[in-house]
Amino acid sequence: MGKIPNPPTAVGPPVDIEGRLAALRKEFPGWTIEASTMPFSPYRAVRDGDDKAAILGAGSYGALRRLLHEADEVVCAQALLALRTALAKRGAEALLHGVSVVTRSRTRVQRTIGARRGRFTWHDGTDLGPISDVDAVADEILQQLELKR
């Protein structure tokens, strides 16, 4: 039987952990992202909220970023469903289509709304507002589509 080789030693410049964590904080607002003292999970993200509290732990920067991305997708999908419901209650034609809401303007022009990183946006990236304020965003959409009476 052969010997198991030792893992290679790290070569290259030291990794700027705080810089990477700062980049994650900017990309994922609403999360407290920090280095953890847990040896098996040195990266941690915490989101406090009424019923939406969450703690994510990961063994690497990349793994934490993936977990944050997946959490964002779930929260945004829930927000899109709530937005579709809010638009329909206001009399707008609104259809949940995959990861977006499709609606129409007064002149029947189809418009698509998405959600990413805690914000609703038009398909072209124009910001509509935070996913935490569905009613205000629904009102804004109706106004922009000239559907508000």
C-alpha positions as CSV (number, residue, x, y, z in Angstrom):
1,M,0.0,0.0,0.0
2,G,1.2,3.5,-0.8
3,K,1.3,6.4,1.5
4,I,-1.4,9.1,1.4
5,P,0.4,12.2,0.2
6,N,0.3,15.3,2.4
7,P,-1.9,18.1,1.0
8,P,0.0,20.8,-0.8
9,T,0.8,23.9,1.2
10,A,-0.9,27.2,0.2
11,V,1.2,29.2,-2.2
12,G,0.5,32.7,-3.3
13,P,-0.6,36.0,-1.7
14,P,-2.7,35.8,1.5
15,V,-6.5,35.9,0.9
16,D,-8.2,39.1,2.0
17,I,-11.0,37.6,4.0
18,E,-12.4,40.9,5.2
19,G,-12.5,42.2,1.7
20,R,-14.3,39.2,0.5
21,L,-16.8,39.4,3.3
22,A,-17.3,43.1,2.6
23,A,-18.1,42.2,-1.1
24,L,-20.7,39.7,0.1
25,R,-22.3,42.3,2.5
26,K,-22.7,44.7,-0.5
27,E,-24.1,42.0,-2.8
28,F,-26.5,40.6,-0.1
29,P,-28.0,43.5,1.8
30,G,-30.1,42.5,4.9
31,W,-27.6,39.9,6.0
32,T,-24.9,40.3,8.7
33,I,-21.9,38.5,7.2
34,E,-18.8,37.8,9.2
35,A,-16.1,35.4,10.0
36,S,-17.1,32.7,12.5
37,T,-15.2,31.2,15.4
38,M,-16.5,27.8,14.5
39,P,-13.7,25.7,13.1
40,F,-15.9,23.6,10.8
41,S,-17.9,26.7,9.6
42,P,-15.5,29.7,9.4
43,Y,-18.0,31.8,7.4
44,R,-21.4,32.9,8.7
45,A,-24.4,35.0,7.6
46,V,-27.3,35.9,9.8
47,R,-30.6,37.5,8.8
48,D,-32.9,38.7,11.6
49,G,-36.5,39.3,11.1
50,D,-39.9,38.6,12.5
51,D,-40.5,35.2,11.1
52,K,-37.7,35.2,8.6
53,A,-34.6,34.7,10.8
54,A,-31.9,32.6,9.3
55,I,-28.4,31.6,10.1
56,L,-26.1,30.2,7.3
57,G,-22.7,28.7,8.0
58,A,-20.2,27.5,5.4
59,G,-16.7,26.1,5.2
60,S,-15.6,28.4,2.5
61,Y,-16.3,31.8,0.9
62,G,-17.7,30.2,-2.2
63,A,-20.0,27.9,-0.3
64,L,-21.4,30.8,1.7
65,R,-22.0,32.8,-1.4
66,R,-23.9,29.9,-2.9
67,L,-26.0,29.5,0.2
68,L,-26.8,33.3,0.2
69,H,-27.7,33.1,-3.5
70,E,-30.1,30.2,-2.9
71,A,-31.7,31.9,0.1
72,D,-32.2,35.0,-2.0
73,E,-33.9,33.0,-4.8
74,V,-36.4,31.5,-2.3
75,V,-37.2,34.9,-0.7
76,C,-37.5,36.6,-4.1
77,A,-39.8,33.8,-5.3
78,Q,-42.1,34.3,-2.3
79,A,-42.1,38.1,-2.9
80,L,-43.0,37.7,-6.6
81,L,-46.0,35.5,-5.6
82,A,-47.1,38.2,-3.1
83,L,-46.6,40.9,-5.8
84,R,-48.7,39.0,-8.3
85,T,-51.5,38.7,-5.6
86,A,-51.3,42.4,-4.8
87,L,-51.5,43.4,-8.5
88,A,-54.5,41.1,-9.1
89,K,-56.3,42.5,-6.0
90,R,-55.8,45.9,-7.5
91,G,-57.4,44.8,-10.8
92,A,-54.3,44.3,-12.9
93,E,-53.7,41.4,-15.1
94,A,-50.8,39.5,-13.5
95,L,-49.4,36.1,-14.1
96,L,-46.6,34.3,-12.3
97,H,-44.4,32.9,-15.0
98,G,-41.3,31.1,-13.7
99,V,-39.2,33.6,-11.8
100,S,-41.1,36.7,-12.9
101,V,-44.5,38.3,-12.9
102,V,-46.0,39.3,-16.3
103,T,-48.5,42.1,-16.5
104,R,-49.9,44.5,-19.1
105,S,-50.1,48.2,-19.4
106,R,-53.3,50.1,-20.1
107,T,-52.4,49.9,-23.9
108,R,-51.9,46.1,-23.5
109,V,-48.1,46.2,-23.7
110,Q,-46.7,43.2,-21.8
111,R,-44.2,44.0,-19.0
112,T,-42.1,41.6,-16.9
113,I,-41.1,42.1,-13.3
114,G,-38.3,40.2,-11.6
115,A,-36.8,40.1,-8.1
116,R,-33.1,39.8,-7.1
117,R,-31.1,40.7,-4.0
118,G,-34.1,42.1,-2.2
119,R,-35.3,44.4,-5.0
120,F,-38.1,44.2,-7.6
121,T,-37.1,45.3,-11.0
122,W,-38.5,45.6,-14.5
123,H,-37.0,43.2,-17.0
124,D,-34.5,45.8,-18.1
125,G,-33.1,46.2,-14.6
126,T,-35.0,49.4,-13.7
127,D,-35.5,49.3,-9.9
128,L,-39.1,49.3,-8.6
129,G,-38.5,49.0,-4.9
130,P,-37.7,46.6,-2.0
131,I,-39.4,43.2,-1.8
132,S,-40.2,44.1,1.8
133,D,-42.8,46.7,0.6
134,V,-45.0,44.7,-1.8
135,D,-47.9,47.1,-1.5
136,A,-45.9,50.2,-2.4
137,V,-44.3,48.5,-5.3
138,A,-47.7,47.3,-6.6
139,D,-49.0,50.8,-6.5
140,E,-45.9,52.1,-8.3
141,I,-46.3,49.5,-11.0
142,L,-50.0,50.4,-11.5
143,Q,-48.9,54.1,-11.8
144,Q,-46.2,53.3,-14.3
145,L,-48.5,51.1,-16.4
146,E,-51.1,53.9,-16.2
147,L,-53.6,51.5,-14.6
148,K,-54.2,53.4,-11.4
149,R,-57.5,55.2,-11.3
